[in-house]
Structures are given as C-alpha cells and as structure tokens.
C-alpha cells in the first residue's frame, strides 16, 4: 500500500487568479481566516490581522532581503584580464521560460522573446557556495531544482563534473543558465552594465543537469552593490512579465535587512510600518529570523510519493535575541505565530535539533520537508499566502491544518476570486 502522493495535494486554479501585479497599496489584501480545529473559515482583510492575535503572542518574521539575482551575460571569446576590459562577445539566443508546473488544467507558458534583451544568456543566481562545501551533494542532485525554466537536460552524461577546488575566498554561486547546453566548464561569461562596460566576470567552474552551473566570479569591491546596479528582481516564473521599477520596492518586505534571498518571503509582503506599529500597540512581541529563500521554492516536485521528496538546502540564522524570545514564549505557554512558511521551516528545524528543547543562537542550513504527520513543536499560528498545486509549501500548510480543511479553504478562495501566489492575498490559520 502506497503512502501519501504528491497528486493528493492538487487543485484547479484559473490562471486569471494568479496575481501578476502587487495590490495598488501594500497591505490592501484580502485574508482568509481559517480555524484549524474546526475547519471553519471567514473572509476578512489583512488590516484585521492584529485582531486575530492576543497580547503576549510572539510574531516571528523573516528579515531576508531579496537580491536582484537575474542577470544577463554574454560569452567571452577569449580570457578577460580584468572586469573593465572590452571583450569580443558571441550572441546566443535566449528565452526566459517559466516553470512547467501545472496550474489547474493549464501549463505555464514561456515569456515572449520580446520581453528580454536578445543575444544574451540569462543567469539566475540561486545561492552562494562555500568552497569547503563543494564535495557535498548539491549541484544537479535535487529533484526540486531541475527544469525550473523548462530547460532540457544538458547533452552528455548529465552528471556533475568537479574541477580542482578554488582558493578560499572566491565568490562562488550556484546558478541556472539558459540556454545552458553550450555553456561549458571553463567558459567565461561577462555581465555588462547598461553603459556597456563590463561590471562582472565569471568562469563556469562546475556543470549540472538542466542548466545548473557553478560560477566563480572575479573579485569586485562590493558584489551586492554591483548586483543592485545591473541585476533584475527575480520575479517568480508564474508572473508572466519582466520586472519593473516598482518591483524593487514591492517584491521586498518593509523589514528586509539581510541580503541573500532569490525569492521573497511572500507572507511578509503584506506588512506596512503602520501595521507593525499596530501590532506593537496591541502588545504583540515581534522577533526575526533570517532564512534565505532559494529558487527551489518554485520548482515542481518531480516525484510521485511524499517519502521521495527532497528539498534544496536553504541558509538560516537564529539570533540570540530571537532564540531567547522563542524559549521564553514556549516556557510561558504563549503562542508563537509564524509569518510565512520560511519561518515555520526555520523554527521547526531548530526545534528538531535543539538539545533539551532549548534553542541556541546559530547559523546553518535546512532542507526540512514538512508534510501531514509532522509534529509541530513551536508554531501555533501561521500567516501565509496561497501556494502552488502539488507544492511542498501547500503540503506544509496541510500538515499544519489538515489536508482536507486546507483544500476546502482553497476551493472557497477560488470561488471568491482571491488572488494567488507571491503578489496575491493571504490566509491566517490558527
């Protein structure tokens, strides 16, 4: 007898309900309130969120900051001596494809070639890499991270190929490259600024399947400052448009602080400074964790059974102040409310590995997969957006409130025309 299947977490979603733009003003979102003990739900507005909390609740936010991780590169025909050089370049046709995950009875589709510069290679940074971790499983090893852009397997064996480890201190990043078949190990990519000057240069150091590459960037004074100048906001693949100026602000929480995410912790996008003030006035304690969200959050699960699911590792930090706040709330019997699935995964991962149940400040990586049957040790309330069919995030929410109840709430949200996914509406489960 087989266990739970990925297909058990399916629902039909009309494409027109997928939010392509943020609401006119931040925080003007609908909110579906779900009682996870009874399954009852009520239509509300996010402005009512403080009334759903009680004084003494501990609200935990993810303060990771989204970096402009989508870049355009050109292939250099010869080695470049410095990032200020002007190399000869080869044009390479490029299309930005979105995920092939099913939404209802519809397949997501490629964005028009007119929406991006032609003759360029698209590079989506996914995570920085410590040189000492290169021997660990990672590039090309996760079934969630492949085919994010609809890329076919690279020619050849499809296996990861390692070169000699680079010196400590090199700026190494895993990335998805499209078109990837012709971008070989040892090839050099250059990243021009709008002026045409070369702002970044990278060597392809390692190759995985489905366009995955390990890039070694030449040193620059401030890598993230260069990304801010030449990068594009990494809008999710189900948003069928290029990023705009407004996305620099709106695809970022107002409390974002630590750069490193290549996707927004979307439940936090609803918050405004005024909302944070209202929560403080109500006696709600607020703490922050940092979990840097990777592109694997959008990738379809390409397995049939839940026990086969393996997620990408994501980096997190639990500060001393937050560890203390969580420990105190837990010991005093106060409710811990997570803003987003990223907070849930971080807190529950830390709780699983806490000696004697006491959280200690630290940084690390998590690949925790939360599905029905999981025992929650810390989180007692969850604010979250509406998630993709058959996704690990929908499974996490179902673990928290029950699959049947969550799918019933999603059916109601579809009937009431809630807006779905990153720029969409939210639900509060308690």
SULZIFEN-V539590 format. One record per helix or strand. SS is the DSSP state (hx for helix, st for strand). FROM is the first residue (numbers start at 0). TO is the last residue. Records with the same first field share a line. If there is no record, write none. Layout:
SS: FROM-TO ; FROM-TO
This chain:
st: 4-4 ; 17-17 ; 29-33 ; 40-44 ; 57-61 ; 63-65 ; 69-75 ; 88-89 ; 101-102 ; 105-106 ; 120-128 ; 160-160 ; 170-177 ; 187-191 ; 197-206 ; 211-216 ; 231-231 ; 257-260 ; 284-290 ; 304-304 ; 313-317 ; 335-338 ; 361-365 ; 378-384 ; 419-419 ; 425-428
hx: 5-8 ; 14-16 ; 45-51 ; 112-114 ; 130-132 ; 222-229 ; 246-249 ; 265-269 ; 272-280 ; 294-296 ; 305-307 ; 319-330 ; 340-351 ; 354-356 ; 391-400 ; 402-414
